[in-house]
């Protein structure tokens, strides 16, 4: 006799979490674009020395007669893509939604499904930037069409970007 199969039921996981986020002020397109540009600058300045060292040690290990190092960031190399995903994915996961650019512009990525951004969501969102760039960047233009100001990468990873409240310094009368 066969054991009865467990029937999986639909779980509206977004509902409870979405209710806690109701009314959160969404980040503007300018804030998001500015944060992305700042972060992309950090990607470039961190990628170059790491890639130069990687090439140097690879050539050194293989006893190359002449060491020539050529560093280029052009999205055609797996190393470039991996570095972008590591930067955006790990920063977002480790800081629960803030890259250096987002922190400077006081915005944060928030999960619609969990109280914290999961590693998978962070990586999925980082890879989703590629989907947003496809078709001439139309995935970013969708920000203006979506009622919750979501780009393609936000919808892929089930996230939104909200404004962070200004940090209030405690009153110190002395």
C-alpha atoms as one frame of an Amber mdcrd trajectory, in Angstrom:
protein
   0.000   0.000   0.000   1.342   3.389  -0.957   1.723   6.185   1.504  -0.546
   9.156   0.785   1.182  11.924  -1.106   1.586  15.226   0.636  -0.157  17.920
  -1.284   1.785  21.135  -1.451  -0.386  24.172  -0.820   0.120  27.637  -2.200
   1.996  29.892   0.230   1.420  33.609  -0.358   4.791  34.424   1.234   4.807
  37.972  -0.099   1.599  38.995   1.647   2.721  39.184   5.280   6.089  40.689
   4.402   4.524  43.113   1.926   2.114  44.274   4.639   5.059  45.215   6.871
   6.526  47.293   4.028   3.296  49.112   3.149   3.889  52.850   3.080   7.687
  52.621   2.922   9.089  55.558   0.909  10.509  54.278  -2.379  13.872  55.473
  -3.692  13.820  57.826  -6.658  15.264  56.921 -10.029  17.990  59.543  -9.494
  19.023  58.010  -6.177  19.116  54.540  -7.670  21.025  55.596 -10.792  23.489
  57.620  -8.705  24.105  54.689  -6.365  24.630  52.357  -9.323  27.187  54.729
 -10.891  29.067  55.069  -7.593  29.078  51.296  -7.178  30.181  50.728 -10.754
  33.113  53.089 -10.137  34.031  50.976  -7.084  33.736  47.825  -9.216  36.235
  49.257 -11.700  38.777  50.483  -9.148  38.676  47.198  -7.218  38.693  44.949
 -10.282  41.813  46.425 -11.873  44.356  45.666  -9.110  42.850  42.246  -8.382
  42.934  41.265 -12.061  46.484  42.593 -12.474  47.640  40.506  -9.500  45.795
  37.454 -10.787  47.483  37.747 -14.194  50.889  38.379 -12.634  50.722  35.295
 -10.422  49.367  33.138 -13.272  52.286  34.142 -15.488  54.760  33.785 -12.622
  53.492  30.287 -11.784  53.920  29.263 -15.412  57.440  30.724 -15.577  56.628
  33.146 -18.358  59.700  34.698 -19.985  57.985  38.044 -20.382  55.269  39.257
 -18.072  52.725  41.417 -19.849  49.593  42.346 -17.977  46.526  43.624 -19.795
  43.503  44.641 -17.715  40.270  45.430 -19.520  36.695  45.692 -18.323  34.332
  45.138 -21.231  31.606  42.673 -20.115  32.926  40.078 -22.593  35.070  38.273
 -20.048  33.744  35.862 -17.446  36.071  37.525 -14.955  34.266  40.847 -15.416
  30.857  39.265 -14.921  32.006  37.256 -11.903  33.497  40.373 -10.298  30.244
  42.315 -10.823  28.161  39.512  -9.338  30.551  39.134  -6.389  30.555  42.878
  -5.715  26.821  43.469  -5.974  25.791  40.085  -4.589  28.071  39.941  -1.552
  27.655  43.586  -0.562  23.875  43.352  -0.742  23.801  40.077   1.192  26.359
  40.994   3.882  24.889  44.448   4.548  21.241  43.421   4.148  20.639  45.593
   1.114  23.289  48.287   0.971  26.213  48.670  -1.363  28.590  51.595  -0.751
  26.715  53.665  -3.339  23.341  52.916  -1.805  24.679  53.739   1.656  26.019
  57.099   0.447  22.655  57.968  -1.102  20.703  56.587   1.884  18.723  53.913
   0.103  18.406  50.190   0.746  17.279  47.069  -1.102  14.537  45.270   0.818
  13.243  41.743   0.277   9.538  41.292  -0.379   9.727  37.689   0.808  12.084
  37.685   3.817  13.071  39.982   6.665  16.692  39.818   5.417  18.051  39.589
   1.889  19.125  36.003   1.278  22.366  35.142  -0.501  20.373  33.689  -3.388
  18.263  36.868  -3.700  21.390  39.022  -3.697  23.075  36.965  -6.419  19.834
  36.721  -8.401  19.456  40.501  -8.249  23.081  41.034  -9.293  22.588  38.741
 -12.282  19.301  40.513 -12.960  21.195  43.705 -13.807  22.114  41.938 -17.049
  18.436  41.405 -17.798  17.764  45.086 -17.097  20.482  46.125 -19.555  19.093
  43.925 -22.318  17.145  45.556 -25.118  18.821  48.904 -24.688  18.260  49.232
 -20.953  14.486  48.824 -21.157  14.568  46.902 -17.870  15.560  50.126 -16.132
  12.913  52.163 -17.978  10.275  49.872 -16.476  10.920  51.723 -13.198   8.637
  54.449 -14.527   5.875  51.991 -15.487   5.702  49.825 -12.386   3.525  51.090
  -9.538   6.156  50.151  -6.937   9.023  51.585  -9.011  10.593  48.189  -9.729
  13.091  47.473 -12.475  13.437  44.013 -14.005  16.173  42.991 -11.564  13.914
  43.972  -8.634  11.073  41.807  -9.887  13.405  38.875 -10.613  14.734  38.914
  -7.036  11.479  40.003  -5.339  12.927  43.219  -3.954  12.167  46.927  -3.768
  14.477  49.856  -3.061  13.450  52.177  -0.238  14.781  55.393   1.217  16.591
  55.062   4.500  15.499  57.449   7.215  18.025  60.124   8.130  20.180  59.119
  11.055  19.323  61.219  14.065  22.199  62.016  16.385  21.287  61.632  20.047
  20.924  64.909  21.898  23.957  65.676  24.029  23.523  68.896  26.054  27.166
  69.128  27.150
